[in-house]
Amino acid sequence: MILLLSVFLLILVGLSHPAVAVENKTKIHTEETVFAIGEQYDFFQGYSIKITESSPTGNKISMEILADDKIVKENIVVDKENIFRYTIEYKEDEDEEEEEIYVIFDITLEKVYIDDLTARLNITQYVDPSRSTSEFIIFDREYTLEKNTFFSLKEDYNLMLNNMDSDYAFIELYRQGVMVKEQEMEINNTFDYSVTVNEREYLIITFDLKTVFEGTSRDVVVINHMYQLETPSYADPVETDTEVEDSEKSDNNEVPGNNEVSASNEVPGNNEVSPGDKIEESNTQIPDTNQTVDIEDSTSDNDNPILGISVFLITIMIVIIWADLISKRHMK
């Protein structure tokens, strides 16, 4: 009986392998762009993507992912029906027992233009914790915004909480005194501001709305997962985001400079992640910041089978113990 119990415990421990860890993803870039087949396109943190070929029917493409110009995943097939997800396994502390799974890319094929040898892709890139974050000028921070008060970011960007109630917040983004985006947000919504350079979109600022505090004398909201990247020098310095909607503007006309922070309350960022989208295919890699590594393919399902298997095994174990006790009673 002790032997049987030991076997079941070993099976359960094996099922709790790090590969079943929850997927983490924190967005740093998103774009929908037409890419030329055969050309390599650079993304953040040293990653690149190259479409190698398309199918004759135009319903799928083959591509590869590179890190520091070294191929880390090749022979990737992306079709119109599924999201291709590229992930890595990584643990920040060598003393930790479990590795976390981090999503690096979600890639969707929108359309193939066979005659032009191009393809339209929707690509979202997420933070790779194993690689340098030096490209960010604000990295994973949390801030408090007070109503009708400008809050200064880098590069002469300013945020302002224009209006709010218990369910939403209306936030505006300014650069050089010009409002470049406004958005009504609910809790956990994401605010993205991008600029377009040479027909490619570059995410400049992104954050989530964490909480809303409506008081008698002071209304504030807390935003988290704040990331800011440098605005390309050749981009329009006050380009207006295409998602800006016409609505009532703030009565405030003066925007403070970079060194004038009207109200800020900065606290360390946290590791909250958004729930993953439905993914039909996933690819997992164990990262090595110094060299190319082997790739392991795995399929990610939305439902975690571990709970069901564990319950099944425990049920069998209980039945065996019960049968053994009954048998011993009969022998007596």
C-alpha positions as CSV (number, residue, x, y, z in Angstrom):
1,M,0.0,0.0,0.0
2,I,2.8,2.4,0.8
3,L,4.4,1.5,-2.6
4,L,1.1,2.4,-4.3
5,L,0.8,5.7,-2.5
6,S,4.4,6.5,-3.5
7,V,3.7,5.8,-7.1
8,F,0.7,8.1,-7.2
9,L,2.6,10.9,-5.5
10,L,5.4,10.6,-8.1
11,I,2.8,10.8,-10.9
12,L,1.2,13.9,-9.4
13,V,4.6,15.6,-9.0
14,G,5.5,14.8,-12.6
15,L,2.2,16.3,-13.8
16,S,3.1,19.6,-12.0
17,H,6.1,20.1,-14.3
18,P,6.8,23.8,-15.1
19,A,5.6,23.4,-18.7
20,V,2.0,23.7,-17.4
21,A,2.7,27.0,-15.8
22,V,0.4,29.9,-16.5
23,E,1.4,31.9,-19.6
24,N,2.5,35.5,-18.9
25,K,2.4,38.3,-21.5
26,T,3.0,42.0,-21.2
27,K,2.5,43.9,-24.5
28,I,5.2,46.2,-25.9
29,H,4.3,46.4,-29.6
30,T,1.4,45.8,-31.9
31,E,0.9,46.5,-35.6
32,E,-1.0,45.3,-38.7
33,T,1.3,45.8,-41.6
34,V,2.0,44.5,-45.1
35,F,5.3,42.7,-45.0
36,A,7.4,41.7,-48.1
37,I,8.0,38.0,-48.5
38,G,11.8,37.3,-48.2
39,E,12.6,40.5,-46.2
40,Q,13.6,40.6,-42.5
41,Y,11.8,43.1,-40.2
42,D,13.2,44.1,-36.8
43,F,11.2,44.3,-33.6
44,F,12.1,45.2,-30.0
45,Q,14.6,43.4,-27.7
46,G,16.6,42.2,-30.7
47,Y,13.9,40.1,-32.3
48,S,13.3,39.9,-36.0
49,I,10.7,38.2,-38.2
50,K,11.1,37.0,-41.8
51,I,8.5,35.6,-44.1
52,T,10.2,32.9,-46.2
53,E,7.4,31.9,-48.6
54,S,3.6,31.7,-49.1
55,S,1.4,28.8,-50.3
56,P,0.2,28.9,-53.9
57,T,-3.4,29.3,-52.7
58,G,-2.5,32.2,-50.5
59,N,-4.1,30.9,-47.3
60,K,-0.8,30.3,-45.4
61,I,2.8,31.4,-45.1
62,S,6.0,30.1,-43.8
63,M,8.2,32.2,-41.6
64,E,11.1,32.3,-39.1
65,I,11.8,34.2,-35.9
66,L,15.3,35.5,-35.1
67,A,17.0,36.9,-32.0
68,D,20.1,38.9,-32.6
69,D,20.1,37.7,-36.2
70,K,20.2,34.0,-35.1
71,I,17.2,31.8,-36.0
72,V,15.4,30.6,-32.9
73,K,12.4,29.2,-34.6
74,E,12.1,28.2,-38.3
75,N,9.6,26.4,-40.6
76,I,6.7,28.2,-38.9
77,V,3.4,27.8,-40.7
78,V,0.8,30.5,-40.1
79,D,-2.6,30.2,-41.7
80,K,-5.7,32.5,-41.8
81,E,-7.7,30.5,-39.2
82,N,-5.3,30.3,-36.3
83,I,-3.1,32.6,-34.2
84,F,0.5,31.5,-34.1
85,R,2.0,31.9,-30.6
86,Y,5.8,31.9,-29.9
87,T,6.7,31.4,-26.2
88,I,9.7,30.8,-24.1
89,E,10.3,29.1,-20.7
90,Y,12.3,31.2,-18.3
91,K,12.9,31.7,-14.6
92,E,14.4,35.0,-13.3
93,D,16.0,33.4,-10.2
94,E,18.1,30.2,-10.6
95,D,16.9,29.2,-7.1
96,E,13.3,29.1,-8.3
97,E,12.0,25.6,-8.8
98,E,9.6,26.3,-11.6
99,E,10.0,28.1,-14.9
100,E,7.4,30.5,-16.2
101,I,6.0,30.5,-19.7
102,Y,6.3,33.9,-21.4
103,V,4.5,34.8,-24.6
104,I,6.8,36.7,-27.0
105,F,4.7,36.9,-30.2
106,D,1.1,36.4,-31.3
107,I,1.0,36.4,-35.1
108,T,-2.2,36.3,-37.3
109,L,-2.2,36.1,-41.1
110,E,-4.8,38.5,-42.5
111,K,-4.2,38.2,-46.2
112,V,-1.6,37.1,-48.8
113,Y,-1.0,39.2,-51.9
114,I,0.4,36.6,-54.3
115,D,1.0,39.0,-57.2
116,D,3.0,41.4,-55.0
117,L,4.8,38.8,-52.9
118,T,3.6,40.4,-49.7
119,A,1.4,39.4,-46.8
120,R,-0.6,41.4,-44.3
121,L,0.1,40.3,-40.7
122,N,-1.3,41.3,-37.3
123,I,1.6,41.0,-34.9
124,T,1.7,41.6,-31.1
125,Q,5.0,41.5,-29.3
126,Y,5.3,41.0,-25.5
127,V,8.2,41.5,-23.1
128,D,10.9,38.9,-23.0
129,P,12.2,39.0,-19.4
130,S,15.4,37.2,-20.4
131,R,16.6,40.0,-22.7
132,S,17.6,43.6,-22.4
133,T,15.0,46.3,-21.7
134,S,17.3,49.2,-22.5
135,E,15.1,50.3,-25.3
136,F,12.4,51.4,-22.8
137,I,12.5,54.8,-21.3
138,I,9.7,53.8,-18.9
139,F,9.5,50.2,-18.0
140,D,6.6,48.5,-16.2
141,R,5.7,51.3,-13.8
142,E,2.6,52.2,-11.9
143,Y,1.4,55.8,-11.5
144,T,-1.5,57.8,-9.9
145,L,-3.3,60.4,-12.1
146,E,-5.4,63.1,-10.4
147,K,-8.4,64.6,-12.2
148,N,-7.7,67.8,-14.3
149,T,-4.0,67.7,-13.5
150,F,-1.3,67.0,-16.1
151,F,1.2,64.2,-15.4
152,S,4.5,64.4,-17.3
153,L,6.1,61.4,-19.0
154,K,9.2,61.4,-21.1
155,E,9.8,63.2,-24.5
156,D,7.3,66.0,-23.7
157,Y,4.3,63.6,-23.4
158,N,1.7,64.4,-20.7
159,L,-1.3,62.4,-19.4
160,M,-4.5,63.9,-18.0
161,L,-7.5,62.4,-16.3
162,N,-10.3,64.5,-17.8
163,N,-13.3,62.8,-16.2
164,M,-14.3,59.7,-14.3
165,D,-16.9,57.9,-12.2
166,S,-16.9,54.6,-10.4
167,D,-17.0,52.6,-13.6
168,Y,-14.7,54.4,-16.1
169,A,-12.0,57.0,-16.6
170,F,-11.6,59.4,-19.6
171,I,-7.8,59.9,-20.2
172,E,-6.1,62.2,-22.6
173,L,-2.5,62.1,-23.9
174,Y,-0.7,65.2,-25.1
175,R,2.6,65.9,-26.8
176,Q,4.1,69.4,-27.1
177,G,0.7,70.8,-26.0
178,V,-1.3,69.0,-28.6
179,M,-3.7,66.2,-27.7
180,V,-2.7,63.1,-29.7
181,K,-5.1,60.6,-28.2
182,E,-8.1,60.4,-25.9
183,Q,-9.8,57.3,-24.6
184,E,-12.6,56.3,-22.3
185,M,-11.4,53.3,-20.2
186,E,-13.0,50.8,-17.9
187,I,-11.0,48.8,-15.3
188,N,-8.4,46.6,-16.9
189,N,-8.7,48.3,-20.3
190,T,-5.5,49.1,-22.2
191,F,-4.5,52.5,-23.6
192,D,-2.1,52.3,-26.6
193,Y,-0.6,55.2,-28.5
194,S,1.4,54.5,-31.7
195,V,3.0,56.5,-34.5
196,T,3.4,55.4,-38.1
197,V,6.8,55.5,-39.9
198,N,7.2,54.2,-43.4
199,E,3.9,52.5,-43.2
200,R,4.8,50.6,-40.0
201,E,3.2,51.3,-36.7
202,Y,5.4,51.8,-33.6
203,L,3.9,51.5,-30.1
204,I,5.1,54.5,-28.1
205,I,3.0,54.4,-24.9
206,T,0.9,51.7,-23.4
207,F,-0.7,51.2,-19.9
208,D,-3.7,49.6,-18.2
209,L,-6.3,51.2,-16.0
210,K,-5.9,49.4,-12.6
211,T,-8.3,51.2,-10.2
212,V,-10.5,54.2,-9.8
213,F,-10.9,56.2,-6.6
214,E,-13.7,58.7,-6.4
215,G,-13.5,60.9,-3.3
216,T,-15.2,64.0,-1.8
217,S,-12.2,66.3,-2.5
218,R,-9.9,64.3,-4.8
219,D,-10.6,62.0,-7.7
220,V,-7.7,59.8,-8.8
221,V,-7.0,56.7,-10.9
222,V,-4.1,54.2,-10.8
223,I,-2.6,53.1,-14.1
224,N,-0.1,50.2,-14.3
225,H,2.0,48.2,-16.8
226,M,3.2,51.6,-18.1
227,Y,5.7,51.2,-20.9
228,Q,7.2,54.0,-23.0
229,L,9.6,53.7,-25.9
230,E,11.5,56.4,-27.7
231,T,9.5,58.1,-30.5
232,P,11.4,57.6,-33.8
233,S,13.3,60.9,-34.6
234,Y,11.8,60.9,-38.1
235,A,8.2,60.5,-36.9
236,D,5.7,63.4,-36.8
237,P,6.3,64.8,-33.3
238,V,2.6,65.4,-32.7
239,E,1.0,62.7,-34.8
240,T,-2.6,62.0,-33.8
241,D,-3.5,58.5,-33.1
242,T,-6.1,57.2,-35.7
243,E,-8.4,56.1,-32.9
244,V,-8.9,59.6,-31.5
245,E,-12.6,60.3,-31.3
246,D,-14.3,63.7,-31.3
247,S,-15.6,64.6,-27.8
248,E,-15.6,67.3,-25.3
249,K,-12.0,68.6,-24.7
250,S,-10.4,69.6,-21.4
251,D,-10.7,73.3,-20.4
252,N,-7.0,73.2,-19.5
253,N,-4.8,74.9,-22.1
254,E,-1.3,74.8,-20.6
255,V,0.7,71.6,-20.7
256,P,3.7,71.4,-18.4
257,G,7.2,70.6,-19.7
258,N,9.1,67.4,-19.0
259,N,10.4,68.6,-15.7
260,E,7.1,69.8,-14.4
261,V,5.1,67.0,-12.8
262,S,1.9,68.4,-11.4
263,A,0.9,65.2,-9.6
264,S,2.5,61.9,-9.5
265,N,2.6,59.0,-7.0
266,E,4.9,56.3,-8.4
267,V,5.0,52.8,-6.9
268,P,6.8,49.7,-8.1
269,G,5.2,47.7,-10.9
270,N,3.7,44.3,-10.4
271,N,3.5,41.1,-12.3
272,E,-0.2,41.1,-13.2
273,V,-0.9,39.7,-16.7
274,S,-3.8,39.7,-18.9
275,P,-5.6,36.5,-19.7
276,G,-4.5,34.8,-22.9
277,D,-6.4,34.7,-26.1
278,K,-7.6,31.5,-27.6
279,I,-4.6,30.0,-29.4
280,E,-4.6,27.0,-31.7
281,E,-0.8,26.6,-31.9
282,S,2.1,27.4,-29.6
283,N,5.8,27.0,-29.7
284,T,8.0,26.9,-26.6
285,Q,11.7,27.7,-26.3
286,I,14.1,27.7,-23.4
287,P,16.0,31.0,-23.8
288,D,19.8,31.5,-23.6
289,T,20.9,35.1,-23.9
290,N,24.3,34.1,-25.3
291,Q,23.6,31.6,-27.9
292,T,20.9,30.0,-30.1
293,V,19.1,27.2,-28.3
294,D,17.0,24.2,-29.3
295,I,13.3,24.6,-29.7
296,E,10.6,22.4,-28.2
297,D,7.2,22.4,-29.9
298,S,4.1,22.1,-27.7
299,T,0.4,22.6,-28.1
300,S,-1.3,25.0,-25.7
301,D,-4.9,24.3,-24.7
302,N,-7.2,26.6,-22.9
303,D,-8.3,23.9,-20.4
304,N,-5.7,22.7,-18.0
305,P,-6.0,18.8,-17.9
306,I,-4.0,18.5,-14.7
307,L,-6.9,19.0,-12.3
308,G,-9.0,16.3,-14.0
309,I,-6.1,13.8,-14.2
310,S,-5.2,14.5,-10.5
311,V,-8.8,13.9,-9.4
312,F,-9.0,10.7,-11.4
313,L,-5.8,9.3,-9.9
314,I,-6.8,10.3,-6.4
315,T,-10.1,8.6,-6.9
316,I,-8.4,5.4,-8.0
317,M,-6.1,5.5,-5.0
318,I,-9.1,5.9,-2.6
319,V,-10.8,2.9,-4.3
320,I,-7.7,0.7,-3.9
321,I,-7.3,1.7,-0.3
322,W,-11.0,1.0,0.4
323,A,-10.8,-2.4,-1.3
324,D,-7.7,-3.3,0.7
325,L,-9.4,-2.5,3.9
326,I,-12.5,-4.6,3.0
327,S,-10.3,-7.5,2.1
328,K,-8.5,-7.3,5.4
329,R,-11.8,-7.3,7.3
330,H,-13.0,-10.5,5.4
331,M,-9.7,-12.2,6.3
332,K,-10.3,-11.5,10.0
